[in-house]
Amino acid sequence: MRFFYRQLKKAFVLLLVIFLGSQSLILANVAPVITDPKMIEETNAEREKIFSALIEDPTNLDYLFKYANLSILLGDLEAAISVFEQMLIYEPDLPRIRLELGVLYFRLNAYPSAKLYLNSVKNYDAPEEVLKKVDSFLNSIVEAEKDYIHQHIFSMGLTRSSNANSGIDQDIIEIAGFPLTVPEDSKPQGDITKSFRYTYTLNQDLNHPRGDQINYVIALTDQRLDSFHRFDTSSIVTSATRTFNLEGNPTSIFSRPSLDASFTGFVVLLADKALLNSHKYDLKFTGSLSDSLLFSIGGFHDQRKFLMNDLKSGIMNGLMISNSYVSNSNILTEIEYEYSKFNAKASYETYQSNTFGLNITSLLGKGWGFKASLSHSNKQHFSPLPVFGERKEELNSIKVEFSKSSSNNCLFANYRISKNDNKSSIDIYARSNLQVTADFSYVCLLNS
């Protein structure tokens, strides 16, 4: 009988080895842990070496465990799961292997199987640290299986602006060919803005096989200046984004492709009077060119209505392209381009613009983050502005910010300095402004 059992066990493992051999022809089912192509090649070669050793010694637990771990590094979680499940057939009293299986199924979003293995760990004399990991993953599964996830964010901040009144930088400006002296009260003056924001987000899991979801956002903002109350602004923004996770095509240059369809509506008030409302529709495609390179392209249609001056109302259409790259040192670099065309009721308010942006984001450690942004935009109006003539503008901006999260990740602080310089062919539209901002956000209230 023992002989029969040993032969049966060897047969099981031999079938496993045959299965693993076929897995070498299958692409990774998640992104590899390692990203360097040379290391991936070396790891795959080592896995093939272990596979050859398993053919000679199919019951060697060390070889099986090494094969599983190498598969995990390569993103082939299904191969690792097959190894661990076969190991439990003839060695069921292995709580750490059951934990590994629970984690692997969790990473594949196969939550019923994950819970089965994680709960089974508690039936064995597992170490305390293993049981803590089990409880942590079980709690994560409870959160992941919720159809709706809510979040409330409360923020407040202070901003010091060098040109809070949108003053004219020059001493003398030219209007209709005549030089005019700019009065002192029309020149740039500093002020402090107090801002209060509330953001509510609702994420709806559609229980789709590919993980589709809808994200809803409501944001309320109120900004009050100490002196220049005529520039106080408030806004109400609502948006809904439907994400379609597209099935990958093995011959496509993109992996993990997705399509986002969004609607955003907002109302802006100036000095507590309605200034602008907008209805915007976006469609964006995103796909990975590699593990570290992400590409996006999209378009938008924006219907804008200026309530104080209907001649400025109109329709904006645009195109957006971006590339995001994550280096080996986890520095995110984003390059962005946007073209937009605004067709207003008044021809002299119709314009086209081109905007180029560069963003660099990095984690600094101990909860600190860093981001630097550069932006260049040029705008050209199609018809001369009455009295003032041809209008062309160029806006250059730079922003540097540091962020810090608390130990429980509930409180976030953001410190930011930005400089905007707007050049214009019409003197009264030329502006420059330096802003220093401190923002604080609390994200854990009533979240579920």
MOHUDA-V753671 format. One record per residue. N is the residue number from 0. RES is the residue in one letter. OMEGA is omega in degrees with one decimal (none if undefined). D_LAST is the distance of its C-alpha to the last C-alpha in whole Angstrom. Layout:
n=N res=RES omega=OMEGA d_last=D_LAST
n=N res=RES omega=OMEGA d_last=D_LAST
This chain:
n=0 res=M omega=177.6 d_last=55
n=1 res=R omega=178.9 d_last=54
n=2 res=F omega=-179.9 d_last=56
n=3 res=F omega=-179.7 d_last=54
n=4 res=Y omega=179.3 d_last=51
n=5 res=R omega=179.6 d_last=51
n=6 res=Q omega=178.2 d_last=52
n=7 res=L omega=179.6 d_last=49
n=8 res=K omega=178.2 d_last=47
n=9 res=K omega=179.5 d_last=49
n=10 res=A omega=177.4 d_last=49
n=11 res=F omega=-176.8 d_last=45
n=12 res=V omega=177.5 d_last=45
n=13 res=L omega=175.1 d_last=47
n=14 res=L omega=177.7 d_last=45
n=15 res=L omega=-179.7 d_last=42
n=16 res=V omega=177.8 d_last=45
n=17 res=I omega=178.7 d_last=46
n=18 res=F omega=-179.5 d_last=42
n=19 res=L omega=178.0 d_last=41
n=20 res=G omega=177.8 d_last=44
n=21 res=S omega=-178.8 d_last=43
n=22 res=Q omega=-179.0 d_last=40
n=23 res=S omega=179.0 d_last=42
n=24 res=L omega=-175.4 d_last=42
n=25 res=I omega=178.5 d_last=38
n=26 res=L omega=178.1 d_last=36
n=27 res=A omega=-178.3 d_last=33
n=28 res=N omega=166.7 d_last=30
n=29 res=V omega=179.6 d_last=28
n=30 res=A omega=177.8 d_last=29
n=31 res=P omega=176.7 d_last=31
n=32 res=V omega=178.2 d_last=30
n=33 res=I omega=-176.1 d_last=33
n=34 res=T omega=-178.8 d_last=34
n=35 res=D omega=-177.1 d_last=38
n=36 res=P omega=-179.2 d_last=40
n=37 res=K omega=179.8 d_last=43
n=38 res=M omega=176.9 d_last=40
n=39 res=I omega=179.4 d_last=39
n=40 res=E omega=-179.7 d_last=43
n=41 res=E omega=179.6 d_last=44
n=42 res=T omega=178.5 d_last=41
n=43 res=N omega=177.6 d_last=41
n=44 res=A omega=178.1 d_last=45
n=45 res=E omega=178.0 d_last=44
n=46 res=R omega=177.9 d_last=42
n=47 res=E omega=178.6 d_last=45
n=48 res=K omega=177.8 d_last=47
n=49 res=I omega=178.5 d_last=45
n=50 res=F omega=178.3 d_last=45
n=51 res=S omega=179.0 d_last=49
n=52 res=A omega=179.6 d_last=49
n=53 res=L omega=178.0 d_last=47
n=54 res=I omega=179.4 d_last=50
n=55 res=E omega=-175.9 d_last=52
n=56 res=D omega=-171.5 d_last=50
n=57 res=P omega=-179.9 d_last=47
n=58 res=T omega=-178.5 d_last=46
n=59 res=N omega=-177.3 d_last=46
n=60 res=L omega=179.4 d_last=43
n=61 res=D omega=179.4 d_last=43
n=62 res=Y omega=-179.7 d_last=43
n=63 res=L omega=-179.5 d_last=41
n=64 res=F omega=178.2 d_last=38
n=65 res=K omega=179.6 d_last=39
n=66 res=Y omega=-179.9 d_last=39
n=67 res=A omega=-178.5 d_last=36
n=68 res=N omega=176.8 d_last=35
n=69 res=L omega=177.4 d_last=37
n=70 res=S omega=178.1 d_last=35
n=71 res=I omega=178.4 d_last=31
n=72 res=L omega=-178.7 d_last=33
n=73 res=L omega=179.3 d_last=34
n=74 res=G omega=-179.1 d_last=31
n=75 res=D omega=-175.1 d_last=33
n=76 res=L omega=-178.6 d_last=30
n=77 res=E omega=176.9 d_last=32
n=78 res=A omega=178.5 d_last=35
n=79 res=A omega=178.2 d_last=33
n=80 res=I omega=179.7 d_last=32
n=81 res=S omega=179.1 d_last=35
n=82 res=V omega=-176.3 d_last=37
n=83 res=F omega=179.8 d_last=34
n=84 res=E omega=177.5 d_last=34
n=85 res=Q omega=177.7 d_last=38
n=86 res=M omega=-179.3 d_last=38
n=87 res=L omega=-179.6 d_last=36
n=88 res=I omega=-178.5 d_last=39
n=89 res=Y omega=172.4 d_last=42
n=90 res=E omega=-173.8 d_last=40
n=91 res=P omega=-175.5 d_last=37
n=92 res=D omega=-180.0 d_last=36
n=93 res=L omega=-176.3 d_last=35
n=94 res=P omega=-179.8 d_last=31
n=95 res=R omega=176.9 d_last=31
n=96 res=I omega=176.8 d_last=31
n=97 res=R omega=176.2 d_last=29
n=98 res=L omega=178.4 d_last=26
n=99 res=E omega=179.5 d_last=28
n=100 res=L omega=178.1 d_last=27
n=101 res=G omega=-179.8 d_last=24
n=102 res=V omega=-179.4 d_last=23
n=103 res=L omega=176.9 d_last=25
n=104 res=Y omega=176.4 d_last=24
n=105 res=F omega=-179.8 d_last=20
n=106 res=R omega=177.6 d_last=21
n=107 res=L omega=-179.2 d_last=23
n=108 res=N omega=175.6 d_last=20
n=109 res=A omega=-168.7 d_last=22
n=110 res=Y omega=177.3 d_last=19
n=111 res=P omega=178.3 d_last=21
n=112 res=S omega=178.7 d_last=24
n=113 res=A omega=-179.7 d_last=22
n=114 res=K omega=-179.7 d_last=21
n=115 res=L omega=-178.4 d_last=24
n=116 res=Y omega=-179.5 d_last=26
n=117 res=L omega=179.2 d_last=23
n=118 res=N omega=-178.9 d_last=24
n=119 res=S omega=178.9 d_last=27
n=120 res=V omega=-176.3 d_last=27
n=121 res=K omega=178.4 d_last=27
n=122 res=N omega=-178.0 d_last=30
n=123 res=Y omega=-177.8 d_last=32
n=124 res=D omega=-176.8 d_last=33
n=125 res=A omega=176.7 d_last=31
n=126 res=P omega=-176.9 d_last=31
n=127 res=E omega=-178.5 d_last=28
n=128 res=E omega=176.9 d_last=27
n=129 res=V omega=179.6 d_last=26
n=130 res=L omega=177.0 d_last=24
n=131 res=K omega=177.2 d_last=22
n=132 res=K omega=178.8 d_last=21
n=133 res=V omega=-179.6 d_last=21
n=134 res=D omega=179.7 d_last=18
n=135 res=S omega=179.9 d_last=16
n=136 res=F omega=177.2 d_last=17
n=137 res=L omega=176.6 d_last=16
n=138 res=N omega=178.4 d_last=12
n=139 res=S omega=178.7 d_last=12
n=140 res=I omega=177.4 d_last=13
n=141 res=V omega=178.8 d_last=11
n=142 res=E omega=-176.2 d_last=8
n=143 res=A omega=-177.1 d_last=11
n=144 res=E omega=177.0 d_last=12
n=145 res=K omega=178.0 d_last=9
n=146 res=D omega=-178.6 d_last=11
n=147 res=Y omega=175.8 d_last=8
n=148 res=I omega=-177.0 d_last=6
n=149 res=H omega=172.6 d_last=5
n=150 res=Q omega=176.7 d_last=7
n=151 res=H omega=179.6 d_last=9
n=152 res=I omega=175.8 d_last=12
n=153 res=F omega=-176.9 d_last=15
n=154 res=S omega=172.0 d_last=19
n=155 res=M omega=-177.2 d_last=22
n=156 res=G omega=176.7 d_last=25
n=157 res=L omega=178.3 d_last=29
n=158 res=T omega=174.1 d_last=31
n=159 res=R omega=-178.7 d_last=35
n=160 res=S omega=177.5 d_last=37
n=161 res=S omega=-178.8 d_last=41
n=162 res=N omega=-175.2 d_last=41
n=163 res=A omega=-177.6 d_last=39
n=164 res=N omega=-176.7 d_last=42
n=165 res=S omega=-178.5 d_last=42
n=166 res=G omega=-179.9 d_last=46
n=167 res=I omega=-173.7 d_last=48
n=168 res=D omega=-170.4 d_last=49
n=169 res=Q omega=176.8 d_last=53
n=170 res=D omega=-178.9 d_last=56
n=171 res=I omega=176.4 d_last=58
n=172 res=I omega=-178.7 d_last=56
n=173 res=E omega=177.9 d_last=58
n=174 res=I omega=-179.3 d_last=58
n=175 res=A omega=177.4 d_last=60
n=176 res=G omega=-179.0 d_last=63
n=177 res=F omega=177.1 d_last=63
n=178 res=P omega=179.0 d_last=62
n=179 res=L omega=178.2 d_last=60
n=180 res=T omega=-179.4 d_last=59
n=181 res=V omega=178.3 d_last=55
n=182 res=P omega=-175.8 d_last=55
n=183 res=E omega=-177.7 d_last=53
n=184 res=D omega=176.1 d_last=51
n=185 res=S omega=177.1 d_last=50
n=186 res=K omega=-176.7 d_last=49
n=187 res=P omega=176.6 d_last=46
n=188 res=Q omega=-177.5 d_last=44
n=189 res=G omega=176.7 d_last=42
n=190 res=D omega=179.3 d_last=39
n=191 res=I omega=178.6 d_last=35
n=192 res=T omega=173.5 d_last=32
n=193 res=K omega=-177.6 d_last=29
n=194 res=S omega=176.7 d_last=26
n=195 res=F omega=-177.2 d_last=23
n=196 res=R omega=172.1 d_last=20
n=197 res=Y omega=-179.9 d_last=17
n=198 res=T omega=176.3 d_last=15
n=199 res=Y omega=177.5 d_last=12
n=200 res=T omega=177.3 d_last=11
n=201 res=L omega=178.6 d_last=10
n=202 res=N omega=-179.2 d_last=11
n=203 res=Q omega=174.8 d_last=12
n=204 res=D omega=-177.0 d_last=14
n=205 res=L omega=-179.7 d_last=17
n=206 res=N omega=179.1 d_last=18
n=207 res=H omega=-179.5 d_last=21
n=208 res=P omega=-178.6 d_last=23
n=209 res=R omega=175.2 d_last=23
n=210 res=G omega=178.9 d_last=20
n=211 res=D omega=-178.7 d_last=20
n=212 res=Q omega=174.5 d_last=17
n=213 res=I omega=179.9 d_last=16
n=214 res=N omega=179.6 d_last=15
n=215 res=Y omega=-179.3 d_last=15
n=216 res=V omega=169.0 d_last=15
n=217 res=I omega=-177.5 d_last=16
n=218 res=A omega=177.4 d_last=18
n=219 res=L omega=-177.9 d_last=20
n=220 res=T omega=176.2 d_last=23
n=221 res=D omega=-179.0 d_last=26
n=222 res=Q omega=-176.9 d_last=29
n=223 res=R omega=178.1 d_last=31
n=224 res=L omega=179.4 d_last=35
n=225 res=D omega=-173.7 d_last=37
n=226 res=S omega=-172.2 d_last=40
n=227 res=F omega=-174.9 d_last=40
n=228 res=H omega=178.2 d_last=38
n=229 res=R omega=177.1 d_last=39
n=230 res=F omega=174.1 d_last=37
n=231 res=D omega=-179.5 d_last=34
n=232 res=T omega=174.1 d_last=31
n=233 res=S omega=-179.9 d_last=28
n=234 res=S omega=173.4 d_last=26
n=235 res=I omega=-177.6 d_last=23
n=236 res=V omega=173.0 d_last=22
n=237 res=T omega=179.4 d_last=20
n=238 res=S omega=175.2 d_last=20
n=239 res=A omega=-178.5 d_last=19
n=240 res=T omega=177.2 d_last=20
n=241 res=R omega=-179.2 d_last=21
n=242 res=T omega=175.7 d_last=21
n=243 res=F omega=174.9 d_last=24
n=244 res=N omega=-173.6 d_last=24
n=245 res=L omega=177.3 d_last=28
n=246 res=E omega=-178.4 d_last=30
n=247 res=G omega=174.2 d_last=32
n=248 res=N omega=-177.2 d_last=36
n=249 res=P omega=-179.0 d_last=38
n=250 res=T omega=-177.9 d_last=40
n=251 res=S omega=176.8 d_last=38
n=252 res=I omega=-178.9 d_last=38
n=253 res=F omega=170.1 d_last=34
n=254 res=S omega=-178.6 d_last=31
n=255 res=R omega=-179.1 d_last=28
n=256 res=P omega=177.0 d_last=29
n=257 res=S omega=179.6 d_last=26
n=258 res=L omega=178.9 d_last=27
n=259 res=D omega=174.1 d_last=24
n=260 res=A omega=-172.0 d_last=25
n=261 res=S omega=167.7 d_last=24
n=262 res=F omega=178.1 d_last=24
n=263 res=T omega=174.8 d_last=24
n=264 res=G omega=177.5 d_last=25
n=265 res=F omega=177.0 d_last=26
n=266 res=V omega=178.5 d_last=28
n=267 res=V omega=176.3 d_last=30
n=268 res=L omega=176.4 d_last=32
n=269 res=L omega=-176.5 d_last=35
n=270 res=A omega=176.6 d_last=36
n=271 res=D omega=175.2 d_last=34
n=272 res=K omega=-177.3 d_last=36
n=273 res=A omega=-178.7 d_last=34
n=274 res=L omega=-170.4 d_last=35
n=275 res=L omega=166.0 d_last=34
n=276 res=N omega=-172.6 d_last=32
n=277 res=S omega=171.8 d_last=31
n=278 res=H omega=-172.0 d_last=30
n=279 res=K omega=178.1 d_last=29
n=280 res=Y omega=-178.6 d_last=29
n=281 res=D omega=172.3 d_last=28
n=282 res=L omega=-174.8 d_last=29
n=283 res=K omega=174.3 d_last=28
n=284 res=F omega=178.8 d_last=29
n=285 res=T omega=178.0 d_last=28
n=286 res=G omega=179.5 d_last=30
n=287 res=S omega=173.7 d_last=31
n=288 res=L omega=175.3 d_last=34
n=289 res=S omega=179.1 d_last=34
n=290 res=D omega=-175.4 d_last=31
n=291 res=S omega=-174.8 d_last=32
n=292 res=L omega=-178.1 d_last=32
n=293 res=L omega=-178.5 d_last=30
n=294 res=F omega=178.2 d_last=32
n=295 res=S omega=173.8 d_last=31
n=296 res=I omega=-177.4 d_last=33
n=297 res=G omega=177.9 d_last=32
n=298 res=G omega=179.8 d_last=33
n=299 res=F omega=177.3 d_last=32
n=300 res=H omega=-171.8 d_last=34
n=301 res=D omega=176.8 d_last=33
n=302 res=Q omega=-175.3 d_last=35
n=303 res=R omega=177.8 d_last=35
n=304 res=K omega=176.5 d_last=37
n=305 res=F omega=-172.7 d_last=38
n=306 res=L omega=180.0 d_last=39
n=307 res=M omega=-179.8 d_last=41
n=308 res=N omega=-173.4 d_last=43
n=309 res=D omega=178.6 d_last=43
n=310 res=L omega=179.0 d_last=45
n=311 res=K omega=-178.1 d_last=43
n=312 res=S omega=179.6 d_last=40
n=313 res=G omega=-176.2 d_last=40
n=314 res=I omega=177.4 d_last=39
n=315 res=M omega=173.2 d_last=37
n=316 res=N omega=-176.9 d_last=37
n=317 res=G omega=-179.2 d_last=36
n=318 res=L omega=179.4 d_last=36
n=319 res=M omega=175.6 d_last=34
n=320 res=I omega=177.8 d_last=34
n=321 res=S omega=173.8 d_last=33
n=322 res=N omega=178.5 d_last=33
n=323 res=S omega=-178.1 d_last=31
n=324 res=Y omega=177.0 d_last=32
n=325 res=V omega=-178.6 d_last=31
n=326 res=S omega=178.5 d_last=34
n=327 res=N omega=178.8 d_last=34
n=328 res=S omega=176.4 d_last=33
n=329 res=N omega=171.5 d_last=30
n=330 res=I omega=-178.5 d_last=31
n=331 res=L omega=177.5 d_last=29
n=332 res=T omega=-179.0 d_last=32
n=333 res=E omega=174.5 d_last=32
n=334 res=I omega=-173.2 d_last=35
n=335 res=E omega=173.4 d_last=34
n=336 res=Y omega=177.3 d_last=36
n=337 res=E omega=172.2 d_last=36
n=338 res=Y omega=177.6 d_last=39
n=339 res=S omega=178.2 d_last=39
n=340 res=K omega=-179.6 d_last=41
n=341 res=F omega=177.8 d_last=41
n=342 res=N omega=-177.8 d_last=43
n=343 res=A omega=177.1 d_last=44
n=344 res=K omega=176.1 d_last=46
n=345 res=A omega=-175.8 d_last=48
n=346 res=S omega=-178.3 d_last=50
n=347 res=Y omega=173.5 d_last=50
n=348 res=E omega=177.4 d_last=46
n=349 res=T omega=-176.4 d_last=46
n=350 res=Y omega=169.9 d_last=45
n=351 res=Q omega=-178.0 d_last=43
n=352 res=S omega=174.7 d_last=42
n=353 res=N omega=-177.8 d_last=41
n=354 res=T omega=177.2 d_last=38
n=355 res=F omega=-178.7 d_last=38
n=356 res=G omega=176.5 d_last=35
n=357 res=L omega=179.3 d_last=35
n=358 res=N omega=176.2 d_last=32
n=359 res=I omega=-177.4 d_last=32
n=360 res=T omega=-178.7 d_last=28
n=361 res=S omega=171.7 d_last=29
n=362 res=L omega=-176.4 d_last=27
n=363 res=L omega=-177.9 d_last=29
n=364 res=G omega=-179.9 d_last=28
n=365 res=K omega=176.2 d_last=26
n=366 res=G omega=-178.0 d_last=23
n=367 res=W omega=174.3 d_last=25
n=368 res=G omega=-177.5 d_last=26
n=369 res=F omega=175.7 d_last=28
n=370 res=K omega=176.2 d_last=29
n=371 res=A omega=-177.1 d_last=32
n=372 res=S omega=173.1 d_last=33
n=373 res=L omega=-178.9 d_last=36
n=374 res=S omega=174.8 d_last=37
n=375 res=H omega=-178.9 d_last=40
n=376 res=S omega=173.3 d_last=40
n=377 res=N omega=-176.3 d_last=44
n=378 res=K omega=179.7 d_last=44
n=379 res=Q omega=177.6 d_last=47
n=380 res=H omega=-173.1 d_last=48
n=381 res=F omega=-179.3 d_last=50
n=382 res=S omega=179.1 d_last=53
n=383 res=P omega=175.2 d_last=54
n=384 res=L omega=-179.5 d_last=53
n=385 res=P omega=179.8 d_last=55
n=386 res=V omega=-172.5 d_last=57
n=387 res=F omega=177.6 d_last=55
n=388 res=G omega=-175.2 d_last=56
n=389 res=E omega=-177.8 d_last=54
n=390 res=R omega=172.5 d_last=51
n=391 res=K omega=-177.0 d_last=49
n=392 res=E omega=176.8 d_last=46
n=393 res=E omega=-178.5 d_last=45
n=394 res=L omega=175.8 d_last=42
n=395 res=N omega=-179.8 d_last=41
n=396 res=S omega=175.8 d_last=38
n=397 res=I omega=-178.4 d_last=37
n=398 res=K omega=176.4 d_last=33
n=399 res=V omega=-179.0 d_last=33
n=400 res=E omega=175.3 d_last=29
n=401 res=F omega=178.8 d_last=28
n=402 res=S omega=-178.3 d_last=24
n=403 res=K omega=177.0 d_last=23
n=404 res=S omega=177.9 d_last=20
n=405 res=S omega=-176.3 d_last=19
n=406 res=S omega=179.2 d_last=19
n=407 res=N omega=178.3 d_last=16
n=408 res=N omega=176.9 d_last=15
n=409 res=C omega=-177.4 d_last=13
n=410 res=L omega=179.7 d_last=16
n=411 res=F omega=176.1 d_last=19
n=412 res=A omega=-179.8 d_last=22
n=413 res=N omega=179.3 d_last=24
n=414 res=Y omega=-168.9 d_last=28
n=415 res=R omega=171.7 d_last=30
n=416 res=I omega=-177.4 d_last=34
n=417 res=S omega=178.7 d_last=35
n=418 res=K omega=179.0 d_last=38
n=419 res=N omega=-179.8 d_last=39
n=420 res=D omega=-178.5 d_last=43
n=421 res=N omega=177.5 d_last=43
n=422 res=K omega=-176.6 d_last=47
n=423 res=S omega=175.3 d_last=49
n=424 res=S omega=174.8 d_last=52
n=425 res=I omega=-169.3 d_last=52
n=426 res=D omega=-173.4 d_last=52
n=427 res=I omega=178.5 d_last=50
n=428 res=Y omega=178.2 d_last=47
n=429 res=A omega=-176.5 d_last=47
n=430 res=R omega=167.6 d_last=44
n=431 res=S omega=-175.3 d_last=43
n=432 res=N omega=176.0 d_last=40
n=433 res=L omega=-178.6 d_last=39
n=434 res=Q omega=174.2 d_last=35
n=435 res=V omega=-171.0 d_last=34
n=436 res=T omega=170.5 d_last=30
n=437 res=A omega=-178.6 d_last=28
n=438 res=D omega=177.6 d_last=24
n=439 res=F omega=-176.4 d_last=21
n=440 res=S omega=175.6 d_last=17
n=441 res=Y omega=-169.3 d_last=14
n=442 res=V omega=-171.9 d_last=11
n=443 res=C omega=-177.5 d_last=9
n=444 res=L omega=174.8 d_last=9
n=445 res=L omega=179.3 d_last=6
n=446 res=N omega=179.7 d_last=4
n=447 res=S omega=none d_last=0
